[in-house]
């Protein structure tokens, strides 16, 4: 009899990709996906440790699953991802309804764990490549796909748990990545986003990310390439040049800076200065003038003064972003910053509101500047209105297009006719 699997994914695009691969691993064991936990024979919570109160959110969700487990004693409940890696057997100790705990480097062992052929807790950093043990990717849901090319991080930023939950930087073999990309294209994918915790640190043998991008651009049918997330210290000359020379590499870059204060950047162990970051942006924009930038910011990091905060706002004004992710600092257990006293919550709240207001202003100005321009849009789904298609522009803007003849997977030229803070309207040319 067919069994049903429900996966709840928290956090980043890496987790979205991992959830897809876990679904494929369990699909080989006869599981099919379902949209509700109530309908499932197995529930997987794929967790993220980056966001605030990640553990508390997990335990809250597990508490909501307790009545379902009581009603369906045979229901399997698993916890995966970075909180699983960080807390391991403690999860089952606190929540006995959990049947298995698996880290982000061992989810290829899920079928054996579910079948009882492997321990119920597996948070190792195995020597074998998990990608060698995963089944071939199945039918995809649309014309875009994620492709993990690099995992882990060696940067050890003072606020970040990734080096502890994902391990050291590891890059996948470039030929295997090219094979997987070709397979995705054969299945209808037209845009691939290359993923990594520190993706521009990719080194597959003597290949850099720039070389990987250029080789993937040679694949017939693959029309668009993106990558995320990057570190300023790994934006080398070759990758900057690729932005200016490779038309399939889209004019959008997410490049986290975190702070505009050199004093705070040093405390964060970021190993770059605000000046270095600004000069880097100038070089990238010289190579690709129409590039739109996104970034990450943390406000109220331990020890941050009002002057440090104003330095961050000054950097934002100088760079000008099309979008950004911003957060109030919250401690992650086991990280160096967690040992330092935190600023008052009211200070962090006020600084976050001020920063987000500035980012929203820049985002809206960027959107408004798109009106009248011609851009490419890849249709991902039908819109809510008759004769409407929805997709992403070259610059990763959500675009609603009047196109009664459009179909999912079409890559079309459009003219932007109107803008709001979060989306654009267009007509097909």
C-alpha positions in Angstrom: 0.0 0.0 0.0 1.3 3.5 -0.8 2.4 5.5 2.1 2.2 9.3 2.4 4.9 11.7 3.4 4.5 15.3 4.7 7.5 17.6 5.0 7.5 21.0 6.6 10.5 23.0 5.6 11.9 25.9 7.7 14.4 28.5 6.6 16.8 28.7 3.6 16.8 27.6 0.0 19.3 24.9 1.0 16.6 23.4 3.2 14.1 23.6 0.3 16.6 21.6 -1.8 17.3 19.1 1.0 13.5 18.5 1.5 13.2 17.7 -2.2 16.0 15.2 -2.0 14.6 13.6 1.2 11.2 13.3 -0.6 13.0 11.5 -3.4 14.9 9.2 -1.1 11.6 8.2 0.6 9.9 8.0 -2.8 12.2 5.2 -3.7 10.7 3.4 -0.6 7.1 3.9 -1.9 6.2 7.2 -0.2 4.3 9.9 -2.0 4.0 13.5 -0.9 0.9 14.8 0.8 0.0 18.4 1.6 -1.2 17.8 5.2 0.3 16.2 8.3 -3.2 14.7 9.1 -3.1 12.7 5.9 0.5 11.4 6.3 2.0 8.2 7.4 5.3 10.0 8.1 5.9 13.7 9.0 9.4 15.3 8.6 10.2 18.7 10.1 13.3 20.0 8.2 14.6 22.6 10.5 16.8 25.7 10.3 19.0 27.1 13.1 19.6 30.5 11.6 16.4 32.2 12.6 15.5 33.4 16.0 14.1 30.8 18.5 14.6 28.0 16.1 14.5 25.3 18.7 11.4 26.7 20.4 9.5 26.8 17.1 10.4 23.2 16.5 9.2 22.0 19.9 6.0 24.1 19.5 5.3 22.3 16.2 6.1 19.0 17.7 3.6 19.7 20.5 0.9 20.4 17.9 1.7 16.9 16.4 1.1 15.1 19.7 -2.6 14.6 19.3 -2.1 13.3 15.8 0.5 10.8 17.1 -1.9 9.7 19.8 -4.7 9.2 17.2 -2.3 7.4 14.8 0.3 5.5 16.8 2.0 4.2 13.7 2.7 7.7 12.4 6.4 8.2 12.0 7.7 11.6 13.1 11.2 12.7 12.1 13.3 15.9 12.7 15.9 16.8 10.1 18.2 19.8 9.4 20.3 22.0 11.5 18.4 22.0 14.7 18.5 18.2 14.5 22.3 18.4 14.0 22.7 20.8 16.9 20.5 19.0 19.5 20.6 15.3 18.4 19.2 12.9 21.0 18.0 15.7 23.2 15.1 16.1 20.8 13.8 12.6 21.5 14.5 13.0 25.2 12.3 16.1 25.3 9.7 14.8 22.8 9.4 11.0 22.9 6.9 11.2 20.1 9.8 11.8 17.7 10.9 8.5 16.0 14.1 9.7 14.3 16.6 12.6 14.2 18.8 13.1 11.1 21.3 15.8 10.4 21.8 17.6 7.0 24.7 15.5 6.0 23.1 12.1 6.6 19.6 12.3 5.2 20.5 9.8 2.5 20.2 7.3 5.3 16.6 8.1 6.0 15.1 5.0 4.4 17.3 2.7 6.6 16.4 4.7 9.7 12.7 4.5 8.9 12.9 0.8 8.3 14.9 0.2 11.5 18.0 -0.8 9.7 20.0 2.2 11.1 20.1 4.1 14.4 17.2 6.4 15.2 19.6 9.4 15.7 22.2 10.1 13.0 24.1 13.5 13.2 27.4 12.4 11.9 29.6 14.1 9.3 30.2 11.0 7.2 33.1 10.5 4.9 30.9 9.2 2.0 29.2 11.7 -0.3 25.5 11.7 0.5 24.8 12.6 -3.1 26.2 9.3 -4.3 23.5 7.5 -2.3 20.5 9.6 -3.3 18.2 8.4 -6.1 18.0 10.2 -9.4 15.8 13.3 -9.2 12.2 12.7 -10.2 9.7 14.8 -12.0 10.0 18.5 -11.1 7.2 20.9 -10.3 8.2 23.8 -12.6 10.8 25.3 -14.9 13.2 26.3 -12.1 15.3 24.1 -9.8 17.9 24.4 -7.0 21.2 22.5 -7.3 23.5 22.3 -4.3 27.1 22.6 -5.4 28.8 23.4 -2.1 28.0 22.8 1.6 29.4 24.0 4.9 31.4 27.1 5.8 34.9 27.8 7.1 34.4 31.4 7.9 33.2 31.1 11.6 31.4 34.3 11.8 30.8 35.0 15.5 27.0 34.9 15.3 26.6 31.8 13.0 26.0 28.1 13.7 26.5 26.9 10.1 30.1 25.6 10.6 28.9 23.5 13.5 25.7 22.2 12.0 26.7 21.9 8.3 30.5 21.3 8.8 33.5 22.4 6.8 33.3 23.7 3.3 32.9 20.8 0.8 32.4 21.2 -3.0 30.8 18.7 -5.2 32.5 17.2 -8.3 31.9 19.6 -11.3 31.3 16.8 -13.8 28.6 15.3 -11.6 27.0 18.7 -11.3 27.0 19.2 -15.1 25.4 15.8 -15.5 22.7 16.7 -12.9 22.1 20.0 -14.6 21.7 18.3 -18.0 19.2 15.9 -16.4 17.2 18.8 -14.9 17.0 20.4 -18.3 15.8 17.2 -19.9 13.0 17.3 -17.3 11.9 20.7 -18.3 14.0 23.0 -16.1 15.1 26.3 -17.8 16.6 28.1 -14.8 19.0 26.6 -12.2 20.1 28.3 -8.9 23.4 27.0 -7.6 23.3 26.7 -3.8 25.9 26.7 -1.1 26.3 28.1 2.4 29.2 29.9 0.9 28.6 29.2 -2.8 31.3 31.5 -4.2 33.9 29.5 -2.3 33.2 26.6 -4.6 36.3 24.7 -5.6 35.5 21.4 -7.3 39.1 20.3 -7.9 40.7 23.2 -9.7 37.3 24.5 -10.8 36.0 27.8 -9.4 32.4 28.9 -9.3 33.1 31.1 -12.4 34.3 28.1 -14.4 31.3 26.1 -13.3 28.9 28.8 -14.3 30.5 29.2 -17.7 30.4 25.4 -18.4 26.8 25.2 -17.3 26.0 28.1 -19.6 27.0 25.8 -22.5 24.1 23.4 -21.8 21.5 23.7 -24.5 18.1 24.5 -23.0 19.4 25.9 -19.7 18.6 29.6 -20.2 19.2 31.1 -16.8 21.8 30.7 -14.0 21.8 32.2 -10.5 23.7 31.4 -7.3 23.3 32.1 -3.6 24.6 32.7 -0.9 28.0 34.4 -1.2 30.7 35.9 1.0 32.4 39.2 0.0 35.8 37.7 0.5 35.2 35.0 -2.1 34.1 37.3 -5.0 37.1 36.8 -7.2 38.0 38.5 -10.5 36.9 35.6 -12.5 33.4 35.6 -11.0 33.1 39.3 -11.4 34.1 39.0 -15.1 31.5 36.2 -15.6 28.8 38.6 -14.5 29.8 40.9 -17.3 30.5 38.3 -20.0 28.0 35.5 -19.5 24.5 36.5 -20.5 22.9 33.4 -18.9 24.2 34.6 -15.5 21.3 36.7 -14.3 21.8 40.4 -13.2 21.0 39.8 -9.5 23.4 39.1 -6.7 22.8 38.4 -3.0 26.0 39.5 -1.2 25.6 39.7 2.6 27.5 42.5 4.4 25.8 42.3 7.9 27.1 45.7 9.1 28.5 48.9 7.8 30.7 49.4 10.9 34.3 48.1 10.7 34.4 47.7 14.5 31.3 45.5 14.4 32.5 43.6 11.3 35.7 42.8 13.2 33.7 41.6 16.2 31.6 39.5 13.9 34.8 37.9 12.5 33.7 38.9 9.0 37.3 39.6 7.8 36.3 42.4 5.5 35.7 46.1 6.0 32.9 48.4 4.8 35.3 50.1 2.4 36.4 46.7 0.9 32.7 45.8 0.4 31.8 49.1 -1.2 34.8 49.0 -3.6 33.9 45.4 -4.4 30.3 46.5 -5.3 31.8 49.2 -7.6 33.8 46.5 -9.5 30.8 44.2 -9.9 28.6 47.0 -11.1 31.3 48.1 -13.6 31.1 44.6 -15.0 27.3 44.5 -15.0 25.7 47.9 -14.7 22.1 46.7 -14.5 22.8 44.3 -11.6 20.4 44.5 -8.7 21.8 43.8 -5.2 20.4 42.1 -2.2 22.1 41.7 1.2 21.8 40.5 4.8 22.0 42.8 7.9 22.1 42.2 11.6 21.2 45.1 13.9 22.0 45.3 17.7 24.9 42.9 17.5 26.6 42.8 21.0 28.5 46.0 21.6 26.9 47.9 18.7 26.6 51.6 19.4 24.4 54.2 17.7 27.4 55.3 15.7 27.9 51.7 14.4 24.2 51.6 13.5 24.4 54.9 11.6 27.5 53.5 9.7 25.3 50.6 8.5 22.6 53.0 7.3 25.3 55.1 5.5 26.5 52.0 3.7 23.0 51.1 2.7 22.5 54.7 1.3 25.8 54.4 -0.6 25.2 51.0 -2.1 21.4 51.1 -2.8 19.8 47.7 -2.6 16.9 46.3 -4.5 16.0 44.1 -1.5 17.5 42.8 1.7 17.0 40.5 4.7 17.4 42.1 8.1 17.3 40.8 11.6 17.7 41.8 15.2 20.6 39.9 16.7 19.7 36.9 18.7 22.2 34.5 20.3 22.9 31.1 18.9 24.1 28.7 21.6 27.7 27.6 21.1 28.7 30.6 19.0 31.3 33.2 20.3 28.9 36.1 20.2 26.5 34.2 22.5 28.9 34.8 25.4 28.6 38.5 25.1 25.8 40.7 26.7 23.0 41.5 24.4 21.6 45.0 23.9 18.2 45.9 25.3 15.4 44.6 23.1 13.9 48.0 22.6 17.2 49.3 21.1 17.2 46.4 18.6 13.6 46.9 17.7 14.1 50.6 17.0 17.2 50.0 14.9 15.6 47.2 13.0 12.6 49.4 12.1 14.8 52.2 11.0 16.9 50.0 8.8 13.9 48.2 7.3 12.3 51.5 6.5 15.3 52.5 4.5 15.5 49.2 2.7 11.8 49.4 1.9 12.3 52.8 0.4 15.2 51.6 -1.8 13.3 48.5 -2.8 10.3 50.6 -3.9 12.5 53.0 -5.8 14.2 50.0 -7.6 10.8 48.6 -8.5 9.5 52.0 -9.8 12.6 52.4 -11.9 11.7 49.2 -13.8 8.5 50.7 -15.3 8.9 51.1 -19.0 11.8 48.7 -19.2 11.9 45.5 -21.3 13.0 42.4 -19.4 12.9 38.7 -19.7 10.3 36.7 -17.6 10.2 33.0 -17.0 6.6 31.9 -16.4 6.3 29.7 -13.3 2.5 29.5 -12.8 -0.8 30.9 -13.9 -1.9 34.1 -12.2 -5.1 34.6 -10.2 -6.7 36.7 -12.9 -7.9 35.3 -16.3 -5.2 35.5 -19.0 -2.5 36.2 -16.5 0.9 34.5 -16.0 3.3 34.9 -13.1 7.1 34.5 -13.2 10.4 36.0 -12.2 12.3 38.6 -14.2 16.0 38.6 -15.0 16.4 40.6 -11.7 14.3 38.1 -9.7 11.3 40.5 -9.4 7.9 38.8 -9.3 6.1 39.9 -12.4 2.4 39.5 -13.4 2.0 39.5 -17.1 -1.1 39.9 -19.3 -0.7 36.9 -21.6 -3.7 34.8 -22.4 -1.5 32.5 -24.6 1.3 31.9 -22.1 2.2 28.6 -20.6 4.4 27.6 -17.7 8.0 27.4 -18.8 7.8 30.1 -21.4 10.7 32.6 -21.3 9.3 35.8 -22.8 10.2 39.5 -23.3 7.8 41.9 -21.5 7.4 45.6 -20.9 6.9 46.6 -17.3 3.8 48.8 -17.0 3.4 49.2 -13.2 5.2 48.6 -9.9 4.4 48.0 -6.3 6.8 47.3 -3.4 6.7 43.6 -3.9 5.8 42.9 -7.6 5.6 44.3 -11.1 2.9 44.3 -13.8 3.8 43.8 -17.5 2.5 43.0 -21.0 4.1 40.5 -23.3 5.9 42.0 -26.3 
